[in-house]
Amino acid sequence: MGKTVKVVATGAANTESSVFTITSNGISNQYYLSNDNVNNFVYVWINATNSFNVALPETQTLGTQVIAIPPYGYKVFTGPQVSNTSNVYAKVIGDAVNSACYVTPGEGI
């Protein structure tokens, strides 16, 4: 299991975050994603490489993928494998200023 990372899209609404690195002490391909915002969805994606884009679903931007996390919501997502020798990367975008999603890697969560 790895440490929880707060992935934040700093600035205005509809702004894509920087790339955040997700690490783990052991091998995992499951991620607990949570949104502590009371009013707005956040949209997050986890990727095996650090070169990718995210966009709001309604924009239907070609080549982007996201998982919607509702206000005060969470999801368990199966994605690329992370380990102590292989990182994964996350980005977030949202409808609100400073949209954020918490990402925790770990098997069986």
NORPE-V823963 format. One record per pair of residues at least 12 apart in sequence whose ideal C-beta (glycine too) atoms are under 10 Angstrom apart, sorted by the first residue. I is the first residue (numbers start at 1). J is the second residue. Records with the same first field share a line. If there is no record, write none. Layout:
I->J / J
This chain:
1->24 / 25 / 26 / 28 / 30 / 32 / 104 / 105 / 106 / 107 / 108 / 109
2->22 / 23 / 24 / 25 / 26 / 28 / 31 / 82 / 83 / 84 / 87 / 88 / 103 / 104 / 105 / 106
3->22 / 23 / 24 / 25 / 103 / 104 / 105
4->22 / 32 / 34 / 102 / 103 / 104 / 105 / 106
5->20 / 21 / 22 / 23 / 31 / 90 / 101 / 102 / 103 / 104 / 105
6->20 / 34 / 36 / 92 / 100 / 101 / 102 / 103
7->19 / 20 / 22 / 33 / 42 / 44 / 45 / 46 / 89 / 90 / 91 / 92 / 99 / 100 / 101 / 102 / 103
8->20 / 42 / 92 / 94 / 98 / 99 / 100 / 101 / 102
9->42 / 43 / 44 / 54 / 91 / 92 / 93 / 94 / 96 / 97 / 98 / 99 / 100 / 101
10->97 / 98 / 99 / 100
11->97 / 98 / 99
12->96 / 97 / 98 / 99
13->40 / 56 / 93 / 94 / 95 / 96 / 97 / 98 / 99
14->55 / 56 / 59 / 93 / 94 / 95 / 96 / 97 / 99
15->92 / 93 / 94 / 97 / 98 / 99
16->43 / 53 / 54 / 55 / 56 / 64 / 91 / 92 / 93 / 94 / 99
17->42 / 44 / 54 / 90 / 91 / 92 / 93 / 94 / 98 / 99 / 100 / 101
18->50 / 91 / 92
19->47 / 49 / 50 / 51 / 52 / 89 / 90 / 91
20->44 / 46 / 50 / 88 / 89 / 90 / 91 / 92 / 101 / 103
21->50 / 82 / 87 / 88 / 89 / 90
22->46 / 47 / 79 / 80 / 82 / 87 / 88 / 89 / 90 / 103 / 104 / 105
23->82 / 83 / 84 / 85 / 86 / 87 / 88 / 105
24->81 / 82 / 83 / 84 / 85 / 86 / 87 / 88 / 104 / 105 / 106 / 107
25->82 / 83 / 84 / 105 / 106
26->82 / 83 / 84 / 105 / 106 / 107
27->81 / 82 / 83 / 84 / 85 / 86 / 105 / 107
28->78 / 79 / 81 / 82 / 83 / 88 / 104 / 105 / 106 / 107 / 108 / 109
29->46 / 77 / 78 / 79 / 80 / 81 / 82 / 83 / 88 / 105 / 107
30->76 / 77 / 78 / 79 / 81 / 82 / 104 / 105 / 106 / 107 / 108 / 109
31->44 / 46 / 67 / 75 / 76 / 77 / 78 / 79 / 80 / 82 / 88 / 90 / 103 / 104 / 105 / 106 / 109
32->74 / 75 / 76 / 77 / 102 / 103 / 104 / 105 / 106 / 109
33->46 / 67 / 68 / 69 / 73 / 74 / 75 / 76 / 77 / 79 / 90 / 92 / 101 / 102 / 103 / 104
34->69 / 72 / 73 / 74 / 75 / 100 / 101 / 102 / 103 / 104
35->68 / 69 / 70 / 71 / 72 / 73 / 74 / 75 / 92 / 94 / 99 / 100 / 101 / 102
36->69 / 71 / 72 / 73 / 74 / 100 / 101 / 102
37->69 / 70 / 71 / 72 / 73 / 94 / 95 / 96 / 98 / 99 / 100 / 101
38->71 / 72 / 96
39->71 / 72 / 95 / 96
40->69 / 70 / 71 / 94 / 95 / 96 / 97 / 99
41->56 / 57 / 66 / 68 / 69 / 70 / 71 / 73 / 93 / 94 / 95 / 96 / 99 / 101
42->66 / 67 / 68 / 69 / 70 / 71 / 73 / 92 / 93 / 94 / 95 / 96 / 99 / 100 / 101 / 102
43->55 / 56 / 57 / 64 / 65 / 66 / 67 / 68 / 69 / 91 / 92 / 93 / 94 / 95 / 99 / 101
44->66 / 67 / 68 / 69 / 75 / 77 / 90 / 91 / 92 / 93 / 94 / 99 / 100 / 101 / 102 / 103
45->64 / 65 / 66 / 67 / 77 / 79 / 89 / 90 / 91 / 92 / 93 / 101
46->65 / 67 / 77 / 78 / 79 / 80 / 82 / 88 / 89 / 90 / 91 / 103 / 105
47->65 / 79 / 80 / 88 / 89 / 90 / 91
48->79 / 80 / 81 / 82 / 86 / 87 / 88 / 89
49->80 / 87 / 88 / 89
50->87 / 88 / 89 / 90 / 91
51->89
52->64 / 65 / 89 / 90 / 91
53->65 / 66 / 91 / 93
54->66 / 67 / 90 / 91 / 92 / 93 / 94
55->93
56->68 / 93 / 94 / 95
57->93
58->95
59->93
64->91 / 93
66->91 / 92 / 93 / 94
67->79 / 92 / 101
68->94
69->92 / 94 / 99 / 101 / 102
71->96
74->101 / 102 / 104
75->101
76->104 / 106 / 108 / 109
77->103
79->103 / 105
81->105
82->105 / 106
83->105
87->105
88->103 / 105
90->103 / 105
